[in-house]
Amino acid sequence: MMSYLTLKTIHILSMVLLFGTGLGSAFYKWMADRSGNVAHIAVTNRHVVLADWLFTTPTIVIQPLTGLWMAHMIGLPLSTPWIAISLGLYLLAGACWLPVVWLQIRMQRLAEAAVSGGTPLPASYWRMARAWFWLGVPAFIAMVAVVVLMVMKQTPWA
């Protein structure tokens, strides 16, 4: 049986990896897009998609599994306010992340096609990039709130 402290360590490391990958990917993709260099944009998009598969996807699975397991181990019901709110915010972030993944893959393909064809990025790329950015805003805010709730182990107004 895994100890509570082992689970907590995995949970925290997973959260750091999730946050770090998300924020780092967003920064590098945003900066690449701002450069206007289509080859740079294509490579960065490919790396962002890869980082999501290698780091973000596993942590998205590890976070709720370890969190729910720890809550069970210490006898906290899921109706505990900070846990229920955290789960809701996590679902909100996930609802933003799923279309982001689709957008990233589409933007990667559009950028690679532009590099191959020696053409500029199409207007649809830039529309997707804006949607990608704005979907990241509520997801990031939700995840910050989840971390605050996780650390405080109570709602801020309690």
N, C-alpha and C positions, 0 to 999 in steps of 0.2 A: 504494500500500500504506500502510495506517495504521501510524504508529509505535507502539512499545510505550508510550511516555510519553503519547501521545494516548489510547490504549486505557485506560491506568491512570487517567488523569484522568476519562474518561467513567465508568469502573468506580466510582471513589471518589465522584464526584458523584451517580451513580445510587444508590449505597449510602446516602448522606446523605439523598437524597430519599425513598428507601424507608423508612428509619428514621424520619425526621422526619414524614412523612405518617402512618405507622402509629401512632407514639406520640401525635402531635397529634390524630388522629382518635379514638383510644381515649380520650384525656383529655376532649375536648369531648363525645363521646357519653356517657361515664360521668357527667360533670357535668350534662349535660342530663337524663339519666335520673334523677339524684338530685334535680333541681329539682321533678320531678313535674308540670311545666307541659307539658301534652300538645302544645300548639302549638309550643313551643320544641323538644320532643323530635322532633316531626315534621320541622321544618326542619333540625335537626341531623342526623337520620338521612338526609335527602335529600342533605345536603352530604357526609356520610361516604361514601355510595354514589358520589357524583360524584367525590370525591377518589380513591377506589379506581380508578375507570375512567380518570381523567386522569393520575394520578401513580403509583399502586402497580402497576397492570397493566403499563405500559411498563417500569418498573424491574425487575419480576420477569422480564421477557424479556431486558433489557439485562444484568443481573447475570451470569447464566451464560454468555451469549454472549461478553461481554468477558473474563470470567475464564478461560473455556476457550481463547479465542483467545490471551490472554497466556501461559497455560501452554504452549500449542503453540509460540508464538514463541520461548520460552526453553528449549524442550525438556524440560519437566517432565512425566513421565507422570501420568495421573490416579490411578495407584496410590500416588503420593507421599502419605504419611500425612496431612499437614495438608490436602491437596486432597481426598482421599477422604472424610475426616471432614467437611470443610466441605460437600461435595456431599450427604452423608447428612443433615447438619443442615438444609441448605437444602431438601431434599425433605421433611423433617419439618415445617419451618415452612410449606411449601406445602400439605402435607396438612392442616394446621390452618387455613390461610387459605381454602381452597376452601369448607368449610362455613361459615366466617365470612361470606364473600360472600353465600351463599344466605341466611343468617340476617339480614344487614343489609338485603337487599332485602325479605325478609318483614316485618321490623320496620318498615321505611319504609312499607310498604303498610298495616300494622296501625295505625301512628300517624296516617297520613293519613286512614284510614277513621274513626278515633276523632275527629279534628278535624272532619271533614265531618259526622259524626253527632252531634257534641257529647256523646260518651260517654267514659268513662274507658278507659284502655288495658286490653285483656283480659289475663287471667292468662297466656295463652300468650306475650304480648309479654315479660313479666318472666322467664319460663322461658328464652326465647330470649336475652334480654339476659345472663342468668347464663351460659348456654352460650357465648355470644359472648365474654364476659370470660374465662372459663376456657380457651377455646381459644387466646386471645391470650397466655396465660402461657407455655406451652411454646414457642410460636412466637417470642415475644420473647427468651426465654432462648437458644433455638437461634440466633437471628440475632446476639445479643451474642457467643456463642461463635464464630460464623463470622467476625465482625469481628476478634476476638482472634486466631484462626488466620490470617486474612488479613494482619494486621499483623506477627505474629511469624514467619510463614512456617515454622513448625514446630509440632509438638504441644508443649503446655506441659510434659509429662513427659519430653521428649527431651533 
